[in-house]
């Protein structure tokens, strides 16, 4: 056997990096006389910061929420319906929040979000966004208040900002039932695929 071939055979095999693990959580929220929700949330540690996607199944559309650390001390949040463009919020360790929707952008300091003037700016800005996204934000706030739990807390920043445009969404009454588990079938399999696709995008 030639020495070069022998050296190749005896050389250690390269170590293959294991694929990052993905954490999948499923939540079913229901109650008497009200529309519930099916939620799938997936999260993956990319080594430079985690990426998380939550998909909320609605009667007519799906709400996608994505949070990703794009660089040190910078987190980008997205909220959209189906394949439409939505609202992107960039939060850095210092400086204002950057809100982007289509060709519009707005910079707001997070500590000023409750000010009346800033709320007017956000209301004007929100009116240029897909109107159904505003309705979806109000629905999620009502759902969160109804369930009395911090659902999807770390992904809700864009929706919290949109809530400022309309704080009068009604909260459902009655008992709420929340189930966590590993569900399968419709709509869970499809929701999981959609969440994984959104998780893997650049």
Wavefront OBJ file of the C-alpha trace (Angstrom):
o trace
v 0.000 0.000 0.000
v 1.320 3.436 -0.896
v 2.358 5.608 2.095
v 0.101 8.467 1.033
v -2.945 6.185 0.925
v -2.025 4.593 4.276
v -1.715 8.045 5.888
v -5.142 8.981 4.538
v -6.746 5.849 5.981
v -5.133 6.343 9.386
v -5.952 10.058 9.657
v -8.640 10.881 12.238
v -12.083 11.521 10.827
v -13.319 15.111 11.091
v -15.743 15.757 13.911
v -19.188 16.679 12.636
v -21.045 19.305 14.598
v -24.314 18.054 16.017
v -27.372 19.903 14.733
v -28.758 22.372 17.257
v -31.617 21.025 19.311
v -35.025 22.569 18.866
v -37.402 22.959 21.784
v -41.053 22.583 20.734
v -43.947 23.611 22.974
v -47.661 23.366 22.219
v -50.513 25.106 23.984
v -54.255 24.795 23.513
v -56.437 27.526 25.025
v -60.204 27.114 25.060
v -63.313 28.207 26.935
v -67.074 28.124 26.747
v -68.641 30.429 24.185
v -65.373 31.991 22.965
v -62.852 31.269 20.252
v -59.759 29.590 21.640
v -56.286 29.330 20.173
v -53.743 26.706 19.187
v -50.150 27.823 19.697
v -46.883 26.197 18.698
v -43.618 27.735 19.878
v -40.205 26.518 18.737
v -36.841 27.706 20.013
v -33.273 26.956 19.011
v -29.912 28.023 20.400
v -27.798 29.146 17.443
v -24.632 29.736 19.447
v -24.829 33.505 19.025
v -28.193 33.826 20.714
v -31.475 32.009 20.634
v -34.096 32.164 17.896
v -37.752 31.609 18.807
v -40.889 31.450 16.672
v -44.477 31.251 17.872
v -47.377 30.527 15.527
v -50.896 31.299 16.733
v -53.634 29.628 14.719
v -56.579 31.911 14.052
v -59.925 31.406 12.387
v -58.879 33.169 9.168
v -55.122 33.578 9.392
v -51.994 32.681 11.291
v -50.016 35.062 13.418
v -46.241 34.586 13.300
v -44.023 35.996 16.043
v -40.245 35.705 15.690
v -37.438 36.795 18.012
v -33.789 36.477 17.007
v -30.509 37.839 18.288
v -28.827 38.995 15.090
v -25.645 40.318 16.698
v -24.350 40.915 20.232
v -26.761 43.095 22.228
v -29.219 43.381 19.314
v -32.537 41.527 19.146
v -34.968 41.694 16.236
v -38.674 40.992 16.769
v -41.149 40.344 13.957
v -44.933 40.068 13.885
v -46.834 39.207 10.720
v -49.928 37.482 9.420
v -49.522 34.607 6.977
v -46.983 35.538 4.277
v -47.685 39.276 4.433
v -45.183 41.833 5.602
v -45.735 43.027 9.146
v -43.985 44.930 11.897
v -40.293 44.582 12.735
v -38.852 45.982 15.958
v -35.100 46.178 16.505
v -33.993 46.541 20.120
v -30.382 47.355 20.968
v -28.793 47.548 24.388
v -28.601 51.323 23.982
v -30.620 53.804 21.989
v -34.233 53.848 20.778
v -36.327 51.044 19.377
v -36.489 50.969 15.587
v -39.979 50.171 14.261
v -40.274 49.225 10.590
v -43.354 48.389 8.540
v -43.123 48.372 4.765
v -41.384 51.588 3.713
v -42.157 53.336 7.020
v -39.885 53.536 10.053
v -40.074 55.143 13.471
v -37.572 55.438 16.330
v -38.981 55.480 19.850
v -37.304 55.185 23.245
v -38.837 52.265 25.114
v -39.279 54.309 28.263
v -41.434 56.799 26.339
v -43.968 54.306 24.971
v -46.588 55.332 27.518
v -46.431 59.053 26.738
v -49.497 60.524 25.042
v -47.492 62.112 22.215
v -45.656 58.865 21.512
v -48.934 56.957 21.588
v -50.272 59.313 18.910
v -47.196 58.656 16.797
v -47.636 54.916 17.192
v -51.337 55.188 16.357
v -50.505 57.030 13.145
v -47.750 54.544 12.362
v -49.987 51.558 13.124
v -52.672 52.837 10.762
v -50.245 52.204 7.888
v -49.764 48.559 8.890
v -51.949 45.687 7.756
v -55.207 46.440 9.644
v -55.711 42.783 10.502
v -52.412 42.806 12.376
v -53.826 45.436 14.707
v -56.881 43.232 15.249
v -54.644 40.207 15.873
v -52.641 42.194 18.444
v -55.868 43.101 20.262
v -56.970 39.454 20.180
v -53.688 38.237 21.670
v -53.875 40.867 24.416
v -57.419 39.762 25.229
v -56.324 36.126 25.174
v -53.403 36.906 27.477
v -55.644 38.798 29.915
v -58.278 36.074 29.784
v -55.766 33.309 30.509
v -54.079 35.436 33.204
v -50.703 34.113 32.123
v -47.685 35.615 30.387
v -48.194 33.758 27.131
v -45.248 34.046 24.712
v -43.908 36.851 26.865
v -40.496 37.200 25.243
v -41.924 37.400 21.705
v -44.703 39.913 22.329
v -42.821 43.210 22.009
v -44.256 44.189 18.569
v -47.795 43.402 19.725
v -47.325 45.331 22.980
v -46.403 48.381 20.931
v -49.461 47.959 18.705
v -51.697 47.651 21.788
v -50.961 51.301 22.459
v -52.994 52.222 19.374
v -56.159 50.724 20.887
v -56.429 49.758 24.549
v -60.154 49.038 24.586
v -60.233 45.453 23.316
v -62.790 43.444 25.335
v -61.580 40.583 27.520
v -63.536 37.311 27.302
v -65.305 36.102 30.417
v -65.894 32.662 31.832
v -63.564 29.817 32.653
v -60.464 29.216 30.594
v -58.874 25.832 29.927
v -55.193 25.608 29.064
v -53.513 22.405 27.962
v -49.818 21.945 27.311
v -48.527 18.826 25.645
v -47.268 17.165 22.499
v -50.299 17.172 20.230
v -50.475 15.685 16.739
v -52.820 15.800 13.787
v -54.574 18.942 12.638
v -53.690 21.744 13.125
v -50.607 20.838 15.151
v -48.509 19.127 12.477
v -49.014 22.004 10.043
v -48.363 24.631 12.712
v -45.139 22.911 13.704
v -43.930 22.786 10.091
v -44.740 26.461 9.613
v -42.920 27.391 12.830
v -39.854 25.351 11.869
v -39.754 26.980 8.428
v -39.871 30.450 10.011
v -37.235 29.399 12.558
v -34.751 28.474 9.860
v -35.029 31.604 7.739
v -32.083 34.034 7.658
l 1 2 3 4 5 6 7 8 9 10 11 12 13 14 15 16 17 18 19 20 21 22 23 24 25 26 27 28 29 30 31 32 33 34 35 36 37 38 39 40 41 42 43 44 45 46 47 48 49 50 51 52 53 54 55 56 57 58 59 60 61 62 63 64 65 66 67 68 69 70 71 72 73 74 75 76 77 78 79 80 81 82 83 84 85 86 87 88 89 90 91 92 93 94 95 96 97 98 99 100 101 102 103 104 105 106 107 108 109 110 111 112 113 114 115 116 117 118 119 120 121 122 123 124 125 126 127 128 129 130 131 132 133 134 135 136 137 138 139 140 141 142 143 144 145 146 147 148 149 150 151 152 153 154 155 156 157 158 159 160 161 162 163 164 165 166 167 168 169 170 171 172 173 174 175 176 177 178 179 180 181 182 183 184 185 186 187 188 189 190 191 192 193 194 195 196 197 198 199 200 201 202
